Amino acid sequence: MDFYILQGPYRLGFGITGNYEIREKGYTGAWGGIAKFNYLFRGPPPHVKRLENIIKDMKTEWLDNDWTAEQLRDFVLQLIEERHLHIQQVR
């Protein structure tokens, strides 16, 4: 399962998916072009779901303008290490 970070036209977002290529295409209607996830992480579904839930407990699915994709990536990497999640960055 994958966890993605997406810089939308107005805000930064994140989510999980079983097929990132189809999910990227799913954002096409949102801004007129196929999205490309800034960062992609992969791991066992329980670990990826746990990561998403941790972040959702702290934030919302679309983050405010104070966050950059790089800051969220760094935060995700920190959570992976601190929580011993079996997730790796693949893009």
N, CA, C and O atoms as CSV, one atom per row, in Angstrom:
chain,resi,resn,atom,element,x,y,z
A,1,MET,N,N,0.859,-1.171,0.000
A,1,MET,CA,C,0.000,0.000,0.000
A,1,MET,C,C,0.897,1.223,0.000
A,1,MET,O,O,2.020,1.190,0.503
A,2,ASP,N,N,0.382,2.303,-0.573
A,2,ASP,CA,C,1.167,3.526,-0.709
A,2,ASP,C,C,0.555,4.692,0.066
A,2,ASP,O,O,-0.663,4.811,0.199
A,3,PHE,N,N,1.430,5.533,0.563
A,3,PHE,CA,C,1.076,6.816,1.168
A,3,PHE,C,C,1.668,7.869,0.256
A,3,PHE,O,O,2.846,7.802,-0.095
A,4,TYR,N,N,0.851,8.849,-0.135
A,4,TYR,CA,C,1.348,9.864,-1.057
A,4,TYR,C,C,1.205,11.264,-0.479
A,4,TYR,O,O,0.368,11.531,0.382
A,5,ILE,N,N,2.056,12.141,-0.989
A,5,ILE,CA,C,1.998,13.573,-0.692
A,5,ILE,C,C,1.781,14.271,-2.020
A,5,ILE,O,O,2.505,14.028,-2.986
A,6,LEU,N,N,0.793,15.127,-2.062
A,6,LEU,CA,C,0.392,15.774,-3.308
A,6,LEU,C,C,0.286,17.279,-3.104
A,6,LEU,O,O,-0.441,17.749,-2.230
A,7,GLN,N,N,1.017,18.024,-3.918
A,7,GLN,CA,C,0.882,19.484,-3.918
A,7,GLN,C,C,-0.218,19.838,-4.899
A,7,GLN,O,O,-0.009,19.801,-6.111
A,8,GLY,N,N,-1.388,20.182,-4.384
A,8,GLY,CA,C,-2.496,20.582,-5.238
A,8,GLY,C,C,-2.330,22.017,-5.701
A,8,GLY,O,O,-1.363,22.684,-5.333
A,9,PRO,N,N,-3.266,22.492,-6.505
A,9,PRO,CA,C,-3.145,23.860,-7.017
A,9,PRO,C,C,-3.287,24.920,-5.922
A,9,PRO,O,O,-2.821,26.048,-6.083
A,10,TYR,N,N,-3.923,24.560,-4.822
A,10,TYR,CA,C,-4.142,25.537,-3.756
A,10,TYR,C,C,-3.594,25.087,-2.410
A,10,TYR,O,O,-3.221,25.915,-1.579
A,11,ARG,N,N,-3.544,23.776,-2.196
A,11,ARG,CA,C,-3.120,23.261,-0.896
A,11,ARG,C,C,-2.324,21.976,-1.052
A,11,ARG,O,O,-2.309,21.355,-2.115
A,12,LEU,N,N,-1.673,21.598,0.020
A,12,LEU,CA,C,-0.913,20.366,0.101
A,12,LEU,C,C,-1.813,19.284,0.689
A,12,LEU,O,O,-2.523,19.529,1.664
A,13,GLY,N,N,-1.786,18.097,0.104
A,13,GLY,CA,C,-2.605,17.006,0.603
A,13,GLY,C,C,-1.820,15.717,0.710
A,13,GLY,O,O,-0.667,15.633,0.287
A,14,PHE,N,N,-2.467,14.710,1.286
A,14,PHE,CA,C,-1.873,13.390,1.422
A,14,PHE,C,C,-2.979,12.356,1.466
A,14,PHE,O,O,-4.149,12.691,1.651
A,15,GLY,N,N,-2.606,11.110,1.297
A,15,GLY,CA,C,-3.589,10.042,1.364
A,15,GLY,C,C,-2.931,8.694,1.155
A,15,GLY,O,O,-1.710,8.591,1.043
A,16,ILE,N,N,-3.766,7.651,1.103
A,16,ILE,CA,C,-3.274,6.306,0.863
A,16,ILE,C,C,-4.003,5.712,-0.328
A,16,ILE,O,O,-5.117,6.115,-0.663
A,17,THR,N,N,-3.357,4.750,-0.957
A,17,THR,CA,C,-3.942,4.112,-2.133
A,17,THR,C,C,-3.304,2.746,-2.357
A,17,THR,O,O,-2.164,2.500,-1.962
A,18,GLY,N,N,-4.052,1.881,-2.989
A,18,GLY,CA,C,-3.525,0.585,-3.384
A,18,GLY,C,C,-2.900,0.622,-4.767
A,18,GLY,O,O,-2.165,-0.291,-5.141
A,19,ASN,N,N,-3.191,1.685,-5.540
A,19,ASN,CA,C,-2.647,1.821,-6.889
A,19,ASN,C,C,-2.405,3.304,-7.147
A,19,ASN,O,O,-3.325,4.035,-7.515
A,20,TYR,N,N,-1.183,3.737,-6.957
A,20,TYR,CA,C,-0.899,5.172,-7.046
A,20,TYR,C,C,-1.090,5.724,-8.459
A,20,TYR,O,O,-1.451,6.891,-8.616
A,21,GLU,N,N,-0.854,4.908,-9.490
A,21,GLU,CA,C,-1.009,5.418,-10.857
A,21,GLU,C,C,-2.462,5.762,-11.153
A,21,GLU,O,O,-2.741,6.795,-11.761
A,22,ILE,N,N,-3.385,4.913,-10.734
A,22,ILE,CA,C,-4.806,5.193,-10.923
A,22,ILE,C,C,-5.223,6.376,-10.052
A,22,ILE,O,O,-6.015,7.218,-10.474
A,23,ARG,N,N,-4.686,6.433,-8.839
A,23,ARG,CA,C,-5.037,7.540,-7.928
A,23,ARG,C,C,-4.553,8.877,-8.490
A,23,ARG,O,O,-5.273,9.871,-8.409
A,24,GLU,N,N,-3.352,8.917,-9.053
A,24,GLU,CA,C,-2.863,10.155,-9.672
A,24,GLU,C,C,-3.811,10.600,-10.775
A,24,GLU,O,O,-4.155,11.779,-10.865
A,25,LYS,N,N,-4.232,9.664,-11.609
A,25,LYS,CA,C,-5.159,9.994,-12.690
A,25,LYS,C,C,-6.509,10.461,-12.155
A,25,LYS,O,O,-7.204,11.239,-12.808
A,26,GLY,N,N,-6.876,9.991,-10.974
A,26,GLY,CA,C,-8.135,10.389,-10.361
A,26,GLY,C,C,-8.190,11.863,-10.015
A,26,GLY,O,O,-9.273,12.432,-9.883
A,27,TYR,N,N,-7.040,12.479,-9.869
A,27,TYR,CA,C,-6.995,13.908,-9.566
A,27,TYR,C,C,-7.100,14.766,-10.830
A,27,TYR,O,O,-7.141,15.992,-10.735
A,28,THR,N,N,-7.144,14.147,-11.998
A,28,THR,CA,C,-7.142,14.869,-13.265
A,28,THR,C,C,-8.218,15.940,-13.314
A,28,THR,O,O,-7.929,17.080,-13.678
A,29,GLY,N,N,-9.448,15.603,-12.956
A,29,GLY,CA,C,-10.548,16.556,-13.021
A,29,GLY,C,C,-10.403,17.718,-12.065
A,29,GLY,O,O,-11.019,18.765,-12.258
A,30,ALA,N,N,-9.599,17.543,-11.044
A,30,ALA,CA,C,-9.460,18.586,-10.031
A,30,ALA,C,C,-8.750,19.824,-10.560
A,30,ALA,O,O,-9.069,20.943,-10.156
A,31,TRP,N,N,-7.794,19.633,-11.455
A,31,TRP,CA,C,-7.113,20.824,-11.982
A,31,TRP,C,C,-6.691,20.697,-13.445
A,31,TRP,O,O,-5.831,21.447,-13.907
A,32,GLY,N,N,-7.289,19.754,-14.176
A,32,GLY,CA,C,-7.112,19.714,-15.619
A,32,GLY,C,C,-5.891,18.997,-16.140
A,32,GLY,O,O,-5.635,19.029,-17.343
A,33,GLY,N,N,-5.138,18.360,-15.293
A,33,GLY,CA,C,-3.983,17.600,-15.741
A,33,GLY,C,C,-3.739,16.444,-14.798
A,33,GLY,O,O,-4.189,16.472,-13.653
A,34,ILE,N,N,-3.037,15.431,-15.259
A,34,ILE,CA,C,-2.760,14.285,-14.390
A,34,ILE,C,C,-1.795,14.723,-13.294
A,34,ILE,O,O,-0.746,15.306,-13.565
A,35,ALA,N,N,-2.162,14.436,-12.082
A,35,ALA,CA,C,-1.331,14.803,-10.940
A,35,ALA,C,C,-0.097,13.910,-10.886
A,35,ALA,O,O,-0.109,12.773,-11.359
A,36,LYS,N,N,0.940,14.434,-10.313
A,36,LYS,CA,C,2.126,13.629,-10.028
A,36,LYS,C,C,2.432,13.831,-8.559
A,36,LYS,O,O,2.717,14.943,-8.114
A,37,PHE,N,N,2.369,12.743,-7.815
A,37,PHE,CA,C,2.626,12.848,-6.389
A,37,PHE,C,C,4.060,13.293,-6.152
A,37,PHE,O,O,4.994,12.767,-6.756
A,38,ASN,N,N,4.220,14.261,-5.273
A,38,ASN,CA,C,5.555,14.764,-4.953
A,38,ASN,C,C,6.406,13.676,-4.307
A,38,ASN,O,O,7.576,13.498,-4.644
A,39,TYR,N,N,5.793,12.952,-3.372
A,39,TYR,CA,C,6.503,11.908,-2.645
A,39,TYR,C,C,5.584,10.710,-2.496
A,39,TYR,O,O,4.369,10.848,-2.348
A,40,LEU,N,N,6.191,9.533,-2.536
A,40,LEU,CA,C,5.439,8.291,-2.435
A,40,LEU,C,C,6.191,7.362,-1.493
A,40,LEU,O,O,7.403,7.184,-1.610
A,41,PHE,N,N,5.450,6.772,-0.557
A,41,PHE,CA,C,5.998,5.841,0.421
A,41,PHE,C,C,5.244,4.522,0.295
A,41,PHE,O,O,4.059,4.509,-0.037
A,42,ARG,N,N,5.935,3.411,0.560
A,42,ARG,CA,C,5.296,2.102,0.397
A,42,ARG,C,C,5.598,1.226,1.603
A,42,ARG,O,O,6.699,1.235,2.154
A,43,GLY,N,N,4.570,0.463,1.994
A,43,GLY,CA,C,4.740,-0.462,3.103
A,43,GLY,C,C,3.526,-1.346,3.273
A,43,GLY,O,O,2.573,-1.250,2.500
A,44,PRO,N,N,3.548,-2.211,4.281
A,44,PRO,CA,C,2.402,-3.076,4.544
A,44,PRO,C,C,1.166,-2.234,4.892
A,44,PRO,O,O,1.285,-1.216,5.574
A,45,PRO,N,N,-0.013,-2.653,4.430
A,45,PRO,CA,C,-1.227,-1.860,4.679
A,45,PRO,C,C,-1.432,-1.420,6.127
A,45,PRO,O,O,-1.785,-0.261,6.345
A,46,PRO,N,N,-1.228,-2.287,7.139
A,46,PRO,CA,C,-1.453,-1.802,8.512
A,46,PRO,C,C,-0.537,-0.633,8.893
A,46,PRO,O,O,-0.947,0.269,9.623
A,47,HIS,N,N,0.689,-0.653,8.402
A,47,HIS,CA,C,1.639,0.407,8.733
A,47,HIS,C,C,1.295,1.698,7.993
A,47,HIS,O,O,1.378,2.786,8.563
A,48,VAL,N,N,0.909,1.574,6.726
A,48,VAL,CA,C,0.549,2.755,5.941
A,48,VAL,C,C,-0.722,3.386,6.506
A,48,VAL,O,O,-0.807,4.609,6.618
A,49,LYS,N,N,-1.698,2.571,6.860
A,49,LYS,CA,C,-2.941,3.091,7.447
A,49,LYS,C,C,-2.661,3.759,8.785
A,49,LYS,O,O,-3.252,4.790,9.106
A,50,ARG,N,N,-1.761,3.171,9.563
A,50,ARG,CA,C,-1.391,3.765,10.859
A,50,ARG,C,C,-0.751,5.135,10.644
A,50,ARG,O,O,-1.070,6.085,11.360
A,51,LEU,N,N,0.142,5.244,9.674
A,51,LEU,CA,C,0.780,6.521,9.367
A,51,LEU,C,C,-0.268,7.572,9.009
A,51,LEU,O,O,-0.233,8.689,9.527
A,52,GLU,N,N,-1.191,7.219,8.131
A,52,GLU,CA,C,-2.234,8.161,7.738
A,52,GLU,C,C,-3.068,8.584,8.947
A,52,GLU,O,O,-3.380,9.765,9.102
A,53,ASN,N,N,-3.425,7.637,9.793
A,53,ASN,CA,C,-4.244,7.965,10.969
A,53,ASN,C,C,-3.509,8.872,11.947
A,53,ASN,O,O,-4.113,9.766,12.540
A,54,ILE,N,N,-2.214,8.648,12.119
A,54,ILE,CA,C,-1.427,9.507,13.010
A,54,ILE,C,C,-1.483,10.944,12.508
A,54,ILE,O,O,-1.721,11.871,13.282
A,55,ILE,N,N,-1.263,11.122,11.213
A,55,ILE,CA,C,-1.249,12.470,10.648
A,55,ILE,C,C,-2.640,13.090,10.690
A,55,ILE,O,O,-2.780,14.273,11.000
A,56,LYS,N,N,-3.661,12.313,10.384
A,56,LYS,CA,C,-5.032,12.845,10.416
A,56,LYS,C,C,-5.437,13.252,11.825
A,56,LYS,O,O,-6.196,14.205,12.002
A,57,ASP,N,N,-4.937,12.534,12.832
A,57,ASP,CA,C,-5.222,12.919,14.210
A,57,ASP,C,C,-4.597,14.265,14.552
A,57,ASP,O,O,-5.103,14.994,15.405
A,58,MET,N,N,-3.495,14.588,13.884
A,58,MET,CA,C,-2.776,15.828,14.168
A,58,MET,C,C,-3.165,16.952,13.219
A,58,MET,O,O,-3.114,18.126,13.586
A,59,LYS,N,N,-3.550,16.597,12.015
A,59,LYS,CA,C,-3.829,17.586,10.969
A,59,LYS,C,C,-5.114,17.198,10.255
A,59,LYS,O,O,-5.867,16.343,10.722
A,60,THR,N,N,-5.351,17.839,9.118
A,60,THR,CA,C,-6.466,17.451,8.262
A,60,THR,C,C,-5.897,16.865,6.977
A,60,THR,O,O,-4.686,16.898,6.761
A,61,GLU,N,N,-6.763,16.332,6.126
A,61,GLU,CA,C,-6.286,15.693,4.896
A,61,GLU,C,C,-5.660,16.709,3.941
A,61,GLU,O,O,-4.725,16.373,3.214
A,62,TRP,N,N,-6.151,17.919,3.933
A,62,TRP,CA,C,-5.548,19.006,3.145
A,62,TRP,C,C,-4.955,19.993,4.137
A,62,TRP,O,O,-5.675,20.598,4.931
A,63,LEU,N,N,-3.664,20.148,4.088
A,63,LEU,CA,C,-2.963,20.990,5.053
A,63,LEU,C,C,-3.035,22.456,4.655
A,63,LEU,O,O,-3.217,22.787,3.483
A,64,ASP,N,N,-2.893,23.319,5.635
A,64,ASP,CA,C,-2.944,24.748,5.343
A,64,ASP,C,C,-1.691,25.183,4.581
A,64,ASP,O,O,-0.771,24.390,4.379
A,65,ASN,N,N,-1.664,26.407,4.176
A,65,ASN,CA,C,-0.594,26.917,3.310
A,65,ASN,C,C,0.750,27.063,3.999
A,65,ASN,O,O,1.740,27.396,3.348
A,66,ASP,N,N,0.806,26.821,5.299
A,66,ASP,CA,C,2.075,26.932,6.008
A,66,ASP,C,C,2.974,25.718,5.788
A,66,ASP,O,O,4.160,25.767,6.115
A,67,TRP,N,N,2.433,24.633,5.241
A,67,TRP,CA,C,3.197,23.411,5.012
A,67,TRP,C,C,3.686,23.348,3.569
A,67,TRP,O,O,2.982,23.751,2.643
A,68,THR,N,N,4.902,22.837,3.391
A,68,THR,CA,C,5.399,22.526,2.055
A,68,THR,C,C,5.452,21.002,1.925
A,68,THR,O,O,5.398,20.283,2.924
A,69,ALA,N,N,5.557,20.518,0.685
A,69,ALA,CA,C,5.674,19.078,0.456
A,69,ALA,C,C,6.926,18.533,1.152
A,69,ALA,O,O,6.908,17.424,1.688
A,70,GLU,N,N,7.991,19.298,1.142
A,70,GLU,CA,C,9.236,18.861,1.764
A,70,GLU,C,C,9.101,18.775,3.280
A,70,GLU,O,O,9.636,17.854,3.897
A,71,GLN,N,N,8.399,19.719,3.881
A,71,GLN,CA,C,8.182,19.677,5.330
A,71,GLN,C,C,7.348,18.460,5.719
A,71,GLN,O,O,7.640,17.794,6.712
A,72,LEU,N,N,6.313,18.171,4.938
A,72,LEU,CA,C,5.487,17.006,5.235
A,72,LEU,C,C,6.293,15.728,5.037
A,72,LEU,O,O,6.176,14.802,5.841
A,73,ARG,N,N,7.107,15.655,3.989
A,73,ARG,CA,C,7.976,14.485,3.783
A,73,ARG,C,C,8.883,14.279,4.993
A,73,ARG,O,O,9.007,13.162,5.496
A,74,ASP,N,N,9.510,15.344,5.457
A,74,ASP,CA,C,10.393,15.239,6.616
A,74,ASP,C,C,9.624,14.774,7.855
A,74,ASP,O,O,10.137,13.975,8.639
A,75,PHE,N,N,8.404,15.269,8.033
A,75,PHE,CA,C,7.558,14.872,9.147
A,75,PHE,C,C,7.209,13.386,9.044
A,75,PHE,O,O,7.253,12.662,10.039
A,76,VAL,N,N,6.863,12.937,7.835
A,76,VAL,CA,C,6.544,11.523,7.605
A,76,VAL,C,C,7.758,10.653,7.922
A,76,VAL,O,O,7.626,9.633,8.598
A,77,LEU,N,N,8.932,11.043,7.442
A,77,LEU,CA,C,10.148,10.276,7.723
A,77,LEU,C,C,10.425,10.203,9.222
A,77,LEU,O,O,10.863,9.168,9.725
A,78,GLN,N,N,10.175,11.280,9.922
A,78,GLN,CA,C,10.348,11.312,11.371
A,78,GLN,C,C,9.374,10.346,12.046
A,78,GLN,O,O,9.765,9.589,12.934
A,79,LEU,N,N,8.113,10.369,11.628
A,79,LEU,CA,C,7.116,9.454,12.201
A,79,LEU,C,C,7.468,7.999,11.931
A,79,LEU,O,O,7.328,7.148,12.810
A,80,ILE,N,N,7.922,7.715,10.724
A,80,ILE,CA,C,8.305,6.342,10.367
A,80,ILE,C,C,9.396,5.839,11.310
A,80,ILE,O,O,9.342,4.709,11.794
A,81,GLU,N,N,10.381,6.691,11.561
A,81,GLU,CA,C,11.480,6.301,12.446
A,81,GLU,C,C,11.016,6.174,13.894
A,81,GLU,O,O,11.308,5.175,14.552
A,82,GLU,N,N,10.302,7.171,14.391
A,82,GLU,CA,C,9.866,7.167,15.789
A,82,GLU,C,C,8.899,6.038,16.112
A,82,GLU,O,O,8.955,5.462,17.198
A,83,ARG,N,N,8.018,5.721,15.179
A,83,ARG,CA,C,6.977,4.705,15.411
A,83,ARG,C,C,7.375,3.323,14.886
A,83,ARG,O,O,6.594,2.375,14.967
A,84,HIS,N,N,8.580,3.214,14.353
A,84,HIS,CA,C,9.104,1.938,13.849
A,84,HIS,C,C,8.172,1.328,12.799
A,84,HIS,O,O,7.885,0.131,12.827
A,85,LEU,N,N,7.708,2.164,11.881
A,85,LEU,CA,C,6.834,1.706,10.818
A,85,LEU,C,C,7.675,1.124,9.681
A,85,LEU,O,O,8.740,1.647,9.356
A,86,HIS,N,N,7.197,0.062,9.096
A,86,HIS,CA,C,7.908,-0.601,7.997
A,86,HIS,C,C,7.476,0.001,6.675
A,86,HIS,O,O,6.801,-0.632,5.863
A,87,ILE,N,N,7.890,1.248,6.488
A,87,ILE,CA,C,7.520,2.032,5.300
A,87,ILE,C,C,8.798,2.643,4.752
A,87,ILE,O,O,9.660,3.105,5.500
A,88,GLN,N,N,8.900,2.633,3.411
A,88,GLN,CA,C,10.057,3.233,2.765
A,88,GLN,C,C,9.614,4.256,1.712
A,88,GLN,O,O,8.585,4.093,1.058
A,89,GLN,N,N,10.402,5.289,1.573
A,89,GLN,CA,C,10.142,6.260,0.517
A,89,GLN,C,C,10.590,5.641,-0.809
A,89,GLN,O,O,11.719,5.167,-0.941
A,90,VAL,N,N,9.677,5.657,-1.792
A,90,VAL,CA,C,9.999,5.090,-3.107
A,90,VAL,C,C,10.070,6.154,-4.196
A,90,VAL,O,O,10.529,5.887,-5.307
A,91,ARG,N,N,9.618,7.351,-3.874
A,91,ARG,CA,C,9.709,8.481,-4.814
A,91,ARG,C,C,9.645,9.768,-4.035
A,91,ARG,O,O,9.704,10.848,-4.622
